[in-house]
Amino acid sequence: MNFELFKKKVKQLLKNNCYKLQDFIENYSITTQKKYNDYFQAINFTHHVKDIVNLLDDNTRQMLFKIDDFKKYYELGDLYSLWRIIYIKLEEPIIIIGSGVSGITIASGLAINNKINFLILEARDRIGGRVYTSDRNMDMGAAWIHGSENNPLNKFINYNNMIPVANCNPWMHSENAAIKYLGVKGVLAEEYRQQMATKWNQIATKIGLKKNKTIYEAFLELNSEGFTETKEGSDIDTEDIYSFLYMIEVWCGGSIKNISADFLNETNYNNALFGDYGGSHYLFKNGAKTLLDNIINNAKMHSQYNILDNVLYNEIVTDIIYNDYCVEIKVRSGHIYYCNKLCITVPPGPLKDINFSPPLDNLHKKSLSKIKMGSYKKIQLEFCKNEIGQMFDNCPMILTYNPFILWNNYIYSKNKPILEAICPAEAGWALAGYSDEELADNMMSHLRNYYPHLPDPIA
Ligand SMILES: Cc1cc2nc3c(=O)[nH]c(=O)nc-3n(C[C@H](O)[C@H](O)[C@H](O)COP(=O)(O)OP(=O)(O)OC[C@H]3O[C@@H](n4cnc5c(N)ncnc54)[C@H](O)[C@@H]3O)c2cc1C
C-alpha cells in the first residue's frame, strides 16, 4: 500500500483535529522521529484509530494485525504508537550507524536510488570517522589510496588531484618507491637500499611459506636458520632488515606478532596486493576529506539530495534490539530510534560496547573477542618553512627504526615543512603516557642521529 496516498486520506480524516496530531501525521519520519519521542504515551484516540485502520487495504491490515504491538496499541487507542508501526512497515526506513566512509557511501547509494528515508546516527560531532583532514590540510587518519586499479572508490576520485607516490605497494616493495633510508650506518645510498630490498623480498617470500606461525615467529625462525644473515662480504646489515619487517605494521596497522605468516604467501607477496588494489598508490592533494566531499557531491548531483541533512551527530548507540516488526536503537542520551533496516558500520572496537538483543551468536561473539584494540599513532613535527626540504631530498617517505619506523615528508606532497612519524602497534602503545614535549624530544634525538644540525621544530 502506498504510504503517501494513505497519509493523504488520514490527513483528510483528521483535518479538524488538534494541531499536534496533524503535525505528527504530516511530519513523522525517520529523520524527525527524535522530535516526537515524547509523544509516545498511551493517549486514547480509540475512535480515530478505528477509522484510520479502516482506511488501510485488506492485505496491509491483515499484515499489521499479525504484529502483537499493533494489536495492543489498537486496543489502547494509542494512535501515535500505531502510526509509528504503520510508517515502519510501509515506508521501510533505514538507519545507518556511523558516518565514516562506509556510512556515507551507503547513504549516497540510497539517495541515488531515490531512497531518502534513512538516518545516520553518528557518535562524534563530525562525519568521516577515520578519515579526517585537519584545518591545515593534514590527514590525521587515512591519507592514501592503496592502489588505483579497479579500486571501487575510483568513481569518487579525480586522479588529476592526486599525488602519485609509488607504482605499487611502497611498504612491501619499497624498491619501487622513493624512500630515503636512514639505517644503522647513517643515511644510506640508493644502491644499498636496493640491495636490502632484494634481500628483504627473499625473506618475505620465505616468511609467506611458513605454516601456523605469526610473521614475527617466522622471521625469528629464519633468523635462527641463518637466512636473514647476509653473505660474507656483503655490506647489508641484518639490523637494517628489521625496518622492512616493521614496515608491514606501518602498512596494515596490526602487530607482526599477531598477523599470520600466510599473509605474505608467495603469490600475494609477488603481486604486493594483500587486500589493496593493483596500480599506483596515491596521496590526496587536498586531504582525504576530498573523498568524503566527492561521495556527498556525487549523491547531490544524481539525486539533488544532500545526505548530510540526514545525519544526527553526538548520538552514541548503546543498544540494538531486534523485534518482530522493527529494530529499536537506543542511544546514550536516552532517545530511541526505530527503523525497518539497519546498517552497522561501527569498527570492531566500539562494536564490542553495543548490547544486542537477541545477543550475537557465538561465532560473532568469538570473532569479536579475538580482536584486540589497535594502536596507530601519527605524530607530526613542523619546522621552519623549507628548512628541511633539501635535507630529505624531497622524498615522500623516510624509513628509520623503532619506534619511529616510517616518516612521511609533507614537503613532497603538500609543500609543508612537516614530518610525520607513524608508530603502529607496539611501537604506538609504547608511546602512551608521554607528553608532547617528551615525544618531540624523543623524535628529534632519533632524527639527529642522522642529521645533527636539524633545527628545532616550531610546532
Ligand atoms: C591513522 C590511520 C591511517 C589510515 N590510513 C589509511 C590510508 O592511508 N588509506 C586507507 O585506505 N585506509 C587507511 N586507514 C583505514 C581507514 O581509515 C578505514 O578503513 C576507513 O576510514 C574505515 O571507514 P569506516 O566508515 O568503515 O569506519 P570509521 O571511519 O571508523 O567510521 C565509523 C563511524 O562510526 C562512528 N561510531 C563508532 N561507534 C559508534 C556508536 N556506538 N554509535 C554511533 N556511531 C559510532 C564513529 O564515530 C565513526 O564516525 C587508516 C586508519 C587510521 C586509523
The ligand as an SDF file (V2000), in Angstrom:
LIG
                    3D

 53 58  0  0  0  0  0  0  0  0999 V2000
   45.7940    6.5890   11.3850 C   0  0  0  0  0  0  0  0  0  0  0  0
   45.0940    5.8110   10.2710 C   0  0  0  0  0  0  0  0  0  0  0  0
   45.5750    5.8640    8.9890 C   0  0  0  0  0  0  0  0  0  0  0  0
   44.9270    5.1800    7.9670 C   0  0  0  0  0  0  0  0  0  0  0  0
   45.4090    5.2930    6.7020 N   0  0  0  0  0  0  0  0  0  0  0  0
   44.7150    4.7630    5.6760 C   0  0  0  0  0  0  0  0  0  0  0  0
   45.0690    5.0580    4.3520 C   0  0  0  0  0  0  0  0  0  0  0  0
   46.0080    5.8190    4.1090 O   0  0  0  0  0  0  0  0  0  0  0  0
   44.3350    4.5050    3.3400 N   0  0  0  0  0  0  0  0  0  0  0  0
   43.2660    3.6900    3.6060 C   0  0  0  0  0  0  0  0  0  0  0  0
   42.6350    3.1940    2.6510 O   0  0  0  0  0  0  0  0  0  0  0  0
   42.8900    3.3940    4.8650 N   0  0  0  0  0  0  0  0  0  0  0  0
   43.5720    3.9370    5.8950 C   0  0  0  0  0  0  0  0  0  0  0  0
   43.1600    3.7100    7.1730 N   0  0  0  0  0  0  0  0  0  0  0  0
   41.9660    2.8930    7.3720 C   0  0  0  0  0  0  0  0  0  0  0  0
   40.7170    3.7160    7.0090 C   0  0  0  0  0  0  0  0  0  0  0  0
   40.7670    4.9550    7.6620 O   0  0  0  0  0  0  0  0  0  0  0  0
   39.4690    2.9620    7.4120 C   0  0  0  0  0  0  0  0  0  0  0  0
   39.4630    1.6790    6.8150 O   0  0  0  0  0  0  0  0  0  0  0  0
   38.1900    3.6590    6.9730 C   0  0  0  0  0  0  0  0  0  0  0  0
   38.2290    5.0490    7.2360 O   0  0  0  0  0  0  0  0  0  0  0  0
   37.0440    2.9900    7.7050 C   0  0  0  0  0  0  0  0  0  0  0  0
   35.8370    3.6530    7.4040 O   0  0  0  0  0  0  0  0  0  0  0  0
   34.5030    3.1590    8.0890 P   0  0  0  0  0  0  0  0  0  0  0  0
   33.4340    4.1040    7.6860 O   0  0  0  0  0  0  0  0  0  0  0  0
   34.2930    1.7260    7.7990 O   0  0  0  0  0  0  0  0  0  0  0  0
   34.7920    3.2440    9.6560 O   0  0  0  0  0  0  0  0  0  0  0  0
   35.0890    4.5540   10.5240 P   0  0  0  0  0  0  0  0  0  0  0  0
   35.7910    5.5820    9.7280 O   0  0  0  0  0  0  0  0  0  0  0  0
   35.7110    4.0880   11.7830 O   0  0  0  0  0  0  0  0  0  0  0  0
   33.6320    5.1090   10.7980 O   0  0  0  0  0  0  0  0  0  0  0  0
   32.8160    4.5590   11.7990 C   0  0  0  0  0  0  0  0  0  0  0  0
   31.9730    5.6900   12.3690 C   0  0  0  0  0  0  0  0  0  0  0  0
   31.1310    5.1300   13.3620 O   0  0  0  0  0  0  0  0  0  0  0  0
   31.0670    6.0140   14.4410 C   0  0  0  0  0  0  0  0  0  0  0  0
   30.7200    5.2330   15.6320 N   0  0  0  0  0  0  0  0  0  0  0  0
   31.5060    4.3700   16.3160 C   0  0  0  0  0  0  0  0  0  0  0  0
   30.8120    3.8480   17.3470 N   0  0  0  0  0  0  0  0  0  0  0  0
   29.5790    4.3850   17.2960 C   0  0  0  0  0  0  0  0  0  0  0  0
   28.4100    4.2590   18.0920 C   0  0  0  0  0  0  0  0  0  0  0  0
   28.3680    3.4420   19.1530 N   0  0  0  0  0  0  0  0  0  0  0  0
   27.3120    4.9870   17.7660 N   0  0  0  0  0  0  0  0  0  0  0  0
   27.3230    5.8210   16.6860 C   0  0  0  0  0  0  0  0  0  0  0  0
   28.4040    5.9800   15.8990 N   0  0  0  0  0  0  0  0  0  0  0  0
   29.5120    5.2660   16.2030 C   0  0  0  0  0  0  0  0  0  0  0  0
   32.4590    6.6250   14.5200 C   0  0  0  0  0  0  0  0  0  0  0  0
   32.4520    7.8600   15.2330 O   0  0  0  0  0  0  0  0  0  0  0  0
   32.7930    6.7760   13.0440 C   0  0  0  0  0  0  0  0  0  0  0  0
   32.4310    8.0450   12.5400 O   0  0  0  0  0  0  0  0  0  0  0  0
   43.7920    4.3860    8.2390 C   0  0  0  0  0  0  0  0  0  0  0  0
   43.3040    4.3000    9.5440 C   0  0  0  0  0  0  0  0  0  0  0  0
   43.9270    5.0090   10.5520 C   0  0  0  0  0  0  0  0  0  0  0  0
   43.3690    4.9450   11.9550 C   0  0  0  0  0  0  0  0  0  0  0  0
  1  2  1  0
  2  3  1  0
  2 52  2  0
  3  4  2  0
  4  5  1  0
  4 50  1  0
  5  6  2  0
  6  7  1  0
  6 13  1  0
  7  8  2  0
  7  9  1  0
  9 10  1  0
 10 11  2  0
 10 12  1  0
 12 13  2  0
 13 14  1  0
 14 15  1  0
 14 50  1  0
 15 16  1  0
 16 17  1  0
 16 18  1  0
 18 19  1  0
 18 20  1  0
 20 21  1  0
 20 22  1  0
 22 23  1  0
 23 24  1  0
 24 25  2  0
 24 26  1  0
 24 27  1  0
 27 28  1  0
 28 29  2  0
 28 30  1  0
 28 31  1  0
 31 32  1  0
 32 33  1  0
 33 34  1  0
 33 48  1  0
 34 35  1  0
 35 36  1  0
 35 46  1  0
 36 37  1  0
 36 45  1  0
 37 38  2  0
 38 39  1  0
 39 40  1  0
 39 45  2  0
 40 41  1  0
 40 42  2  0
 42 43  1  0
 43 44  2  0
 44 45  1  0
 46 47  1  0
 46 48  1  0
 48 49  1  0
 50 51  2  0
 51 52  1  0
 52 53  1  0
M  END
$$$$
